[in-house]
Amino acid sequence: MPNTRTRHAEEEPATDPGGLRAAVRGLLEGLGEDPEREGLRATPRRVAESLRYLTGGYGVDLEKLMNGAIFEDPVDEMVVVKDIEMYSLCEHHMLPFFGKCHIGYLPRGKVVGLSKLPRIVDAFAHRLQVQERLTNQIAHAVMKAVKPLGVGVVIEASHLCMKMRGVAKQNSFAVTSCMLGGFKKDNRTRAEFLSFIR
């Protein structure tokens, strides 16, 4: 018969930074479960590791992220990266919301490496969030880093807090936008961006 205490010790290291594993054990007990049963022994560790990954955006330094990725270039046409897959945790229920983010900007003598835009999305999405704030944070981060003539960000997302509980509307999704600079002031610029992401 295997030594379950030894196996449990291997699965649950002695250190518990932030007390996440202990909190998950308390949650399981509060739900009427037994954290010591076979299927749940490693759950506190797994959940703690998942939460640290899903909220890893708090530790991202945006200046370091963008370091070396801004390039001088006379390009003056709109740059759009669409359908950036994103997921986050709703700060109200800690349930996932997920979907796509679209980013456009009007260069003003500088462009950013295209792979950095999805990284900016992840830096803010990997936090406890609301979609409205997430959209604004991404737009303002691009504006600050690239200093373009304007930025547009649109996020389309499904929220499990609406699908699994509450109103339980399975086909609902939310659309949020943030338009800065020329995207806010010029209807034609905004319309061009929106036509690109349809």
N, C-alpha and C positions, 0 to 999 in steps of 0.2 A: 504494500500500500504506500503510495507516494507521500512524502512529508509535505503536507499542504502549508505548514507554517514557514518552512524554508522557501517554498515556491512563492508564497505570498511576500516574504521579505525581499526576494529578488525582484518581484514585480513592483513593489512599493519601496523605493529607496528611502533611507532614513530622513533625508532633507526634503522639505516641502516649501520652496520659496513662495512667499505670499499666502501660504495656507490654502492654496486652491484644492489640493487633494483632500484635506480635512473638510473643506467646505462641501465638496461633492459627496463625501461620505455622510455628512450631516443631512444633505439634501435627500440622499437615498433613504436614510432612516426616517426622515420626515414624510417621505412618500409611503412608508410602511414596508420598505424593502430591507433585506439583510445584506449589508455590504460584504459579508464574509461568505456568501454563497458562491459557488464556483463561477457562475456566469458574470458576477459583479466584482470579483476580487480585484481585477485590474482596471475596472471602470474609473475610479478616481484618478489614477495616473493618466489613462487615455484621455479623459475629458480635460484634465489640466493641460496636457500637451496640446490638445486641439484648440483650447481657448487661447493659449499663449500664441499659437500660430495665427489664429483668426484675428487676434488683436495686435499682431506684430507691428502694425503701422505706427503705433505710439512711439516706437523706438527708431523710426526712420528720420534721418537728417536730410531734409530736402536739398540743402545746399550741396552736401556731399553727393547726393543722388544725381544732381544736375552737373556736377563738376566735369568739365571737359566735353560736355555734350551740346554746348551752344556755339554755333558757327556763324561767322560773318558771311553774308550772302546777299546779293542784290535782288533776290526773288521777291516779287511784290504781288503774287497771286495767292489766293487762299489755299491753305494747307488743311486737309481734313483727314483724320483717322477715325473711322467708324466701326461700329460693332465690336468695341473692346469689351470682352466678357468680364463681368465683375460680380462679386458677391460680398455681402456684409452682414453684420448682425444688428438687428433692430434694438435700439437701446431701451425700448419700453418693455419688451418681452424676451429679449435675447434669442429671438428666432431669426432664421436667415431671411434676407431678401436678396434677389439676384436678377441679373438681366444684362443690358448692354449700355455702354457709355459711348457717346459720340463727341469728339472734340474737334473744333476748327479754330484756326487763328489766321490773322492777316500779318505777315511778317513786316518788320520795319528794319531791314538791314541785317536781321539775324534769324536763323532757323535752329530748331532743336532736333537732336537725333530722334527719329520716329519711335524707337523702342522706349524712350523715356516717358512718353505720354501714358502708355499702359502702366508704367511703374509709378507715376504720380497717382493714377487711379487707385492702384493697390495700396499705396501709402496711406490714403485717406479711407478707403473702403475697409481696410483691415483694422477697424476700430469699432467701438459701439457707436452707431450712427442713426440719423434720420436721413432719408433720401434728399430732402430739400437742402440740408446743410452740406451733405456730401457733394452735391452738384456745385454749390457755391465755392466750397473749399478747393475743388479741382480747378475751377475757372480762375480763381484768384491766384492759385499757385502757378498756373501757366502764365498769367499776366505778369506776375512778379519776376519769374525766371527768364522769360523770353522778351518781355517788354514790347509786345507787338502793338499794332494799331487797334486790335480788338480780338476778343476771344468769345467763342460760343461753346457751351457744353449742354448736352441733353442726355438725360438718363431715363431709360425705360426699364421698369423692374416689377417683378412679382414678389409679394410679401406673404410669407407663410403665416404671419400673425393675422392676416385677413383670410387666408385659405383654410387654415387648420382650426381656428378658434373665432370667437366673435361673430362677425357677419357671415363667415364661412362662404365667401363668394369665390368659387374656383377659377373663374375666368377673368378676374379683375387684375389690372396692373396699373401702375402709377407712372406718369410722365412728368419730369421736372426739367426746368431749363434755367440757365444763367447766361445772360448776354452782357458783355462788357465792351466798352469803347465803341468802335465802329459797328459791331454787331448789335449794339443797343440803339445807337443813334441813326443808323442808315437802314431803312426798310429793305432796300435791294440787297444789301450785304446779308442781312438776316435771312431773307427769302432764298438767296443762293445757297447758304449753308443748309437750310432746312430741306432744300431740293436734293442736295447731295446725300443726305442721310436717310431719305425715304427708301 
